[in-house]
Structures are given as structure tokens and as C-alpha cells.
Amino acid sequence: MHTEATTITPAGGADELALIRQQVEALQARIDEMEVERAGPADPAVAPPGPAPAPEPTRVGRRRAIAGLAGAAAAGTAAALASSSPAAAANGQSLVMGVGNAATNPTLLNFGGGNVSGTYGLGVVEANITGVNTRRAALFGVARGTAFASGLRAVGVGPGVDGVVGTSSEASGVVGTSSEGIGGNFSSTATDQPAVVASSTNQFGLMARGPDGAVRLWPEVPVPTTFATSKTGTLYMQGTVADDPSSQGAMWVCVKGGAPGTWRKVAAHNSAGALHILPTPKRIYDSRPGTSPTGVGPKTPLVGGDAPRTLDLKQNSSGVPAGATGAVVTVLLVNAAIGDGNFTIWANDKLKPPANTLVWGGSAKRFTTQTITAVDAQARVKVDASRQTDVVIDVVGFYR
């Protein structure tokens, strides 16, 4: 119900202060009506409050009384409308809030702009954002180490409560970048819960980029051969990957969960790496005259007796790259001298080992074997035989 404010006209000779009091009472009555309208229908069992009793008259100046009246009216109106009016700020201006704000309903910032390239929807910023790429973020935080240590920190408390959940139907679920530190830093104290879970139906579950490596792992302890005894009792899940700094960056994977489980070394600076099988074997050398590949090495037999010959496994477009760590080759001896002999292949940058790749005997003259050999940085090997023979080398694959 709305009652029009009463206009009060001073009677002839009325006291000025009495007139002001009547105006205050009229405004107070209007404020009471507004509060009743906001609260809804009153409980019939409860009598509606009456107007507040008028204060005792105090002799004040006209200007001071009018100023106090205006302030009281403004404060009363703000109190009546505060709970129904949303907090707001002009477009592009800051939203100022105090400490200890609490809410039982969501707070929505409805950003109705178009392409807002280079800007963000809602930001909490320490100092200024000069030189910071906002990447059109809906929610944006900048920490400079004075007031804040993190641009964003999310904490989930209790079983099944996630700290950060990032989903996307067509792009990245979570993107973490840093100019001087770690792009994404995630941890979990639960023994059976991962620090990061990433899944995708169409693209990458987890993608990381860095100037010195895509992914870097820092385990709490090394995973060397003493791992089984040093970490007995610690539960590891199958599929766990660890970087072992004690063995110069060897990568290990847990192939069977347990305490500590069963581990296999995947790669290391002193391991062969992955085996690359060529689509078909590639002949890189044949010492017999008139055979292919032509123009590759001397077309003469090995003479026998400490006369090693260097062969380049990259020849004839074999596909073996410089930087390979080893190669799988087929060795064929042709026109071998009758009697007992031996043949050896080894890395070009090493001394001849006291070992044999192939031994032969009798009068067959043709002998063959398949072997794995190390190579130098340019994928070269050396070959030698104790007796005269032609040699043919086919590359089957390489390690890198």
C-alpha cells in the first residue's frame, strides 16, 4: 500500500522547529511503508509497528536541521533498498567490496560484450597489468608477490571435492603458464589420489610446453636399482612415471603396482632408446666389384689381419640418422677364405673389441648372421676380418 506524503504548510505564527519535526515524521512514515512493502504481507497475529516517537525538541539552526533531515532521509532510503539492489559498478570501473562479504546465492557478472580481445571479464589484480597477456579470460588474476603469491589458488576440502576442474568441448581444459617459474603446480597428499587428472575425447588429455622440455618430473626419491629396498612399504600405482636424477635423468615406469611395485627403465642417456624398424632392409655396403650400392666404400675384399674398414650406415638413403645410438644389421660374408676365420663389427669411434660377431670354418665360403652394433655420432661403424673375405651389410633398423 502506498500513501502519498502529506504536504505541510506552516500556519500563521507556527514555530519553525515544529515544522521541521512534522516533515521528519512524514518521511519516517514513508520509510516505514517501504519496509512493510519489501517484507511482504504482515503476520496478522503481530501488530504493525507504529511510527517512531518524535524526539524531544532541540533548538538548532535552520541550515543544520535541513542538512540533517536530508542525510536521514537518504540513509533510510538506502537501508530499505540495499538488500534488493545488486552491487554494481560502471562499465570498465572497479567493483569495490569490503572484508567478510558473505552470500547464500550466486553472484553473476553477465558480460554482454562482443569480441573482447585483450581484455577479461572479472579480474583480481595486484598493482597493474601492464605487459600481461589476459588472453580474453573470463576470470583473471595477477599476483606480483607483494599482496598475493598466486594468481589463482583453488582448494577442495573433503573427500571427492576437487581443487580445480577444467573442462572444454573444443579447446584446453586447463592452461598454465609462467614467465619465470612453473606453469602448472599441482600436488596431492592422498596416497591413492593423483595430483592431476586429464582426459579428452578428441585431442590431448594433457599438453605441456616449455623452452627446455615439454614435461619435467621431480620425484621425491630416485628410482635406481636400490629403489626396491629404499622405498619398501610405499605404494605405487601401475603406470606411474618417475625421473631418476641419481642415474642422470633415467625415466622409469611402474609396470606392476605395489610397494614399491615393479619398475622398468624406459630411457636414459646411456641406453639405446627406441628401436626403429625400417620398412624393408636397406643395403648400405657390398665390397664386391660391380654391385650396388655403387660409389660406396672400396670395392675390394677385406684383406684380413688388423685392416679395419669404416662404413657409413647412412649411405644409400638408408634412413639411419646421425645421432642414432645403435643399429640392427645383417652381415653376409661371401668368397670367404677356406679355413677358420672370424669377423667383427663395432662403433667407429671405439677401439676394436676382443670379441667376434661371426666365426666361420670349412670351405662353404658363404656365411651370414644378424647382430646389433653401436655406432658413433655420425652412425658409422668399423668392420674387420681375420682372413680375406668380401662383406655385405644390410641395415634392418636403428635405435635412437
C-alpha positions in Angstrom: 0.0 0.0 0.0 1.3 3.4 -0.9 0.3 6.6 0.9 1.2 10.0 -0.7 3.4 12.1 1.5 1.5 14.9 3.2 2.4 18.5 2.3 2.6 20.6 5.4 2.1 24.3 5.2 3.1 26.4 8.2 0.2 28.1 9.9 0.4 31.7 10.7 3.0 32.3 13.5 3.9 28.5 13.8 7.4 27.7 15.3 10.0 26.8 12.7 11.3 23.8 14.6 7.8 22.3 14.9 7.5 22.5 11.1 10.8 20.5 10.7 9.6 17.9 13.1 6.4 17.4 11.2 8.4 16.9 8.0 10.7 14.3 9.6 7.6 12.4 10.9 6.1 12.4 7.4 9.4 11.0 5.9 9.7 8.4 8.7 6.1 7.2 7.9 7.0 6.8 4.2 10.2 4.8 5.1 8.1 2.5 7.4 5.7 1.9 4.5 8.6 1.0 2.1 9.9 -1.5 4.7 6.5 -3.1 5.0 6.1 -3.4 1.2 9.6 -5.0 1.0 8.9 -7.5 3.7 5.5 -8.6 2.2 2.2 -9.2 4.0 2.5 -8.9 7.7 1.6 -11.7 10.1 -2.0 -10.9 11.3 -1.1 -12.0 14.8 1.6 -9.4 15.0 0.5 -5.8 15.2 2.3 -3.5 12.7 4.8 -1.2 14.2 3.7 2.4 14.7 5.7 5.5 13.9 8.8 6.1 16.0 8.3 8.5 18.8 9.3 12.0 18.0 12.5 13.3 19.7 12.4 16.0 22.2 12.6 19.4 20.6 16.1 20.8 20.5 16.9 24.3 19.4 19.0 24.1 16.2 19.8 26.4 13.4 17.7 26.2 10.2 20.6 25.2 7.8 21.9 22.5 10.2 18.4 21.0 10.7 17.7 20.8 7.0 21.1 19.2 6.3 20.5 16.5 9.0 17.0 15.9 7.6 18.4 15.2 4.1 21.0 12.8 5.5 18.5 10.9 7.5 16.2 10.6 4.5 19.0 9.3 2.2 20.2 6.8 4.8 16.7 5.5 5.4 16.0 5.0 1.7 19.4 3.2 1.2 18.7 0.9 4.1 15.3 0.0 2.7 16.7 -0.8 -0.8 20.1 -2.3 0.0 19.0 -6.0 0.1 17.1 -5.8 -3.2 19.7 -3.8 -5.2 22.7 -5.7 -6.7 26.2 -4.4 -6.1 27.2 -2.7 -9.3 29.9 -0.6 -11.0 30.1 1.5 -14.1 31.3 -0.3 -17.2 35.1 -0.5 -17.0 35.2 0.6 -13.4 36.2 -1.3 -10.3 33.7 -3.2 -8.1 34.6 -2.1 -4.5 33.9 -4.6 -1.8 34.7 -4.8 1.9 36.1 -7.6 4.0 34.0 -10.6 5.1 31.4 -10.5 2.3 29.1 -13.5 2.6 26.3 -14.7 0.3 23.9 -17.6 0.1 23.1 -17.1 -3.6 25.5 -17.0 -6.7 26.9 -13.7 -7.8 26.8 -13.3 -11.6 28.7 -10.9 -13.7 26.9 -11.0 -17.0 29.3 -9.7 -19.6 27.3 -8.9 -22.7 30.2 -7.6 -24.9 31.2 -8.9 -28.2 34.8 -9.7 -29.1 36.8 -8.5 -26.1 40.3 -9.4 -27.4 43.0 -8.5 -24.9 40.6 -8.0 -22.0 38.9 -10.1 -19.3 35.5 -10.4 -17.7 36.3 -10.3 -13.9 39.8 -9.7 -12.6 41.5 -9.5 -9.2 44.8 -7.7 -9.9 47.7 -6.7 -7.7 49.1 -3.3 -8.8 48.6 -3.1 -12.6 48.5 -5.5 -15.5 50.9 -3.7 -17.9 52.6 -6.2 -20.2 50.4 -9.2 -19.0 48.5 -11.1 -21.7 45.0 -11.6 -20.4 44.1 -13.9 -23.4 40.4 -12.9 -23.2 39.9 -14.6 -19.9 36.5 -14.8 -18.2 38.2 -14.9 -14.8 41.7 -13.3 -14.5 44.1 -12.9 -11.6 47.5 -11.2 -11.4 49.9 -11.7 -8.4 53.1 -9.7 -8.2 54.4 -11.1 -4.9 53.6 -8.1 -2.7 50.0 -8.8 -1.7 49.4 -12.1 -3.5 51.7 -15.1 -4.1 49.4 -16.8 -6.6 47.2 -15.6 -9.4 44.8 -18.4 -8.8 44.6 -20.9 -5.9 41.7 -23.3 -5.6 41.3 -25.7 -2.6 38.9 -28.5 -2.3 38.3 -29.8 1.3 36.9 -33.2 2.0 36.6 -36.5 0.1 35.5 -36.1 -3.5 35.9 -32.3 -3.5 38.1 -31.1 -6.4 40.5 -28.2 -6.1 40.5 -27.3 -9.8 38.2 -28.7 -12.5 38.9 -27.6 -16.1 36.7 -28.8 -19.0 36.4 -27.7 -22.6 34.4 -29.1 -25.5 36.8 -27.8 -28.2 39.9 -26.3 -26.6 42.1 -26.8 -23.5 40.6 -27.7 -20.1 43.4 -26.1 -18.1 46.3 -23.9 -19.4 49.1 -23.0 -17.0 51.9 -20.5 -18.0 54.6 -18.7 -16.1 57.3 -16.3 -17.2 59.8 -17.2 -14.5 58.6 -20.3 -12.7 56.3 -23.3 -13.1 53.3 -23.1 -15.4 51.2 -25.6 -13.5 52.0 -26.7 -10.0 49.7 -29.4 -8.7 50.0 -31.7 -5.7 48.0 -34.3 -3.8 48.6 -35.5 -0.2 46.3 -38.5 -0.6 48.2 -41.8 -1.2 45.6 -43.1 -3.7 44.7 -39.8 -5.5 46.6 -38.2 -8.4 47.7 -34.6 -8.4 46.5 -34.1 -11.9 43.7 -35.9 -13.9 43.4 -35.0 -17.6 41.1 -36.6 -20.1 39.9 -35.7 -23.6 37.6 -37.3 -26.1 39.1 -35.8 -29.2 42.5 -34.2 -28.5 45.1 -34.2 -25.8 44.4 -35.2 -22.2 47.4 -33.2 -21.0 49.7 -30.9 -23.1 52.7 -29.0 -21.7 55.1 -26.7 -23.5 58.4 -25.4 -22.3 61.6 -23.9 -23.7 63.7 -26.8 -22.4 61.2 -29.7 -22.5 57.6 -30.4 -22.7 57.2 -32.3 -19.4 59.6 -32.4 -16.4 59.1 -34.7 -13.4 60.6 -34.3 -10.0 60.2 -37.4 -7.8 60.8 -37.3 -4.1 63.4 -40.0 -4.3 65.4 -41.7 -7.0 64.3 -44.9 -8.6 67.6 -46.8 -9.1 68.3 -50.5 -8.6 68.2 -49.8 -4.8 64.7 -48.5 -5.2 63.0 -51.7 -4.1 64.8 -51.7 -0.7 64.9 -48.0 -0.1 61.1 -47.5 -0.7 59.7 -50.8 0.6 56.2 -50.0 2.1 55.4 -47.1 -0.2 52.5 -47.9 -2.6 53.0 -47.0 -6.2 50.2 -47.4 -8.8 50.8 -49.1 -12.2 51.6 -46.5 -14.9 53.4 -44.2 -12.6 56.4 -42.5 -14.4 59.4 -41.2 -12.5 62.6 -39.3 -13.4 65.6 -40.7 -11.6 68.2 -37.9 -11.0 70.7 -40.3 -9.5 71.2 -42.0 -12.8 71.4 -38.8 -14.9 67.8 -38.5 -15.9 66.7 -42.0 -16.5 63.0 -42.4 -17.0 61.2 -45.3 -15.2 57.7 -46.6 -15.4 55.9 -48.8 -12.8 54.6 -51.8 -14.8 53.0 -53.5 -11.8 51.6 -51.7 -8.8 52.7 -52.5 -5.3 55.1 -51.4 -2.5 57.2 -50.4 -4.3 55.9 -52.3 -7.3 57.8 -53.5 -10.4 59.7 -50.8 -12.4 61.2 -50.8 -15.9 63.7 -48.2 -17.3 62.2 -46.5 -20.4 65.0 -44.3 -21.5 68.3 -42.9 -20.3 71.4 -41.1 -21.6 73.3 -44.4 -21.7 70.6 -46.6 -23.1 69.8 -47.5 -26.7 66.5 -45.7 -26.9 63.6 -46.9 -29.1 64.1 -49.4 -32.0 63.0 -48.1 -35.4 62.5 -50.9 -37.8 63.0 -49.9 -41.5 60.1 -50.7 -43.8 62.5 -53.0 -45.7 66.1 -53.8 -45.1 68.5 -51.4 -46.8 71.8 -52.4 -48.3 74.5 -49.9 -47.4 77.7 -51.7 -48.5 78.9 -54.5 -50.8 82.6 -55.0 -51.2 82.3 -56.9 -54.5 83.1 -55.0 -57.7 80.1 -54.1 -59.9 77.5 -54.5 -57.1 75.2 -51.9 -55.7 75.3 -49.5 -54.0 77.9 -48.1 -56.3 80.4 -45.5 -55.1 80.2 -46.6 -51.5 83.5 -47.6 -50.0 86.3 -49.6 -51.5 85.1 -52.4 -53.9 87.7 -54.8 -52.6 87.7 -57.7 -50.1 88.7 -57.3 -46.5 92.3 -58.4 -46.6 92.4 -59.8 -43.1 94.7 -59.1 -40.1 94.0 -55.7 -38.4 93.0 -53.8 -41.5 89.6 -52.3 -40.4 87.3 -50.5 -42.8 84.9 -47.7 -41.8 81.4 -47.9 -43.2 78.7 -45.2 -43.0 75.2 -46.7 -42.2 73.6 -43.6 -43.6 74.7 -44.5 -47.1 72.2 -45.3 -49.9 69.5 -43.2 -48.2 69.1 -46.0 -45.6 67.1 -43.9 -43.2 69.6 -44.2 -40.3 70.1 -40.7 -38.9 73.1 -39.1 -37.4 72.6 -39.3 -33.7 71.4 -42.9 -33.7 72.7 -44.9 -30.8 72.9 -48.3 -32.5 71.7 -50.4 -35.5 70.4 -53.8 -36.3 72.4 -55.2 -39.3 72.6 -58.4 -41.3 76.1 -59.5 -42.2 76.9 -61.6 -45.2 80.4 -63.0 -45.9 81.0 -64.0 -49.5 84.1 -65.6 -51.0 85.4 -66.2 -47.5 88.8 -67.9 -47.4 88.8 -71.6 -46.7 89.6 -72.4 -43.2 88.8 -70.9 -39.8 88.2 -67.2 -39.6 86.3 -64.5 -37.6 84.6 -61.2 -38.4 83.9 -58.2 -36.0 81.7 -55.1 -36.3 81.8 -52.2 -33.8 81.3 -48.4 -33.3 83.7 -46.3 -35.4 84.9 -44.2 -32.5 85.9 -47.1 -30.3 88.9 -49.4 -30.3 88.4 -52.9 -31.8 87.0 -55.1 -29.0 88.3 -58.6 -28.2 85.0 -60.1 -29.4 83.7 -61.8 -32.5 80.4 -61.0 -34.4 80.8 -64.1 -36.6 83.2 -67.1 -36.9 83.5 -69.4 -39.9 85.3 -72.5 -41.0 85.5 -75.1 -43.7 85.0 -74.5 -47.5 81.4 -73.1 -47.7 82.7 -69.6 -48.5 79.3 -68.0 -47.6 78.3 -67.2 -44.0 75.7 -64.9 -42.5 74.4 -63.6 -39.2 72.3 -60.8 -37.8 73.6 -58.6 -35.0 73.2 -55.3 -33.1 76.0 -52.9 -33.0 76.7 -49.5 -31.5 77.6 -46.6 -33.8 79.4 -43.3 -33.5 77.7 -39.9 -33.6 77.5 -40.0 -37.4 76.1 -43.5 -37.5 79.4 -45.1 -38.7 80.9 -48.5 -37.8 84.1 -50.4 -38.5 84.4 -53.9 -39.8 87.4 -56.3 -39.8 88.1 -60.0 -40.5 91.0 -62.3 -39.6 91.1 -63.7 -43.1 90.2 -62.4 -46.6 86.6 -62.2 -47.4 84.0 -60.0 -49.2 81.4 -58.4 -46.9 77.8 -57.3 -47.5 75.9 -55.1 -44.8 72.1 -54.7 -44.8 70.5 -52.4 -42.2 67.3 -53.7 -40.7 66.7 -50.9 -38.1 68.2 -48.4 -35.8 68.0 -47.2 -32.1 67.5 -43.7 -31.1 
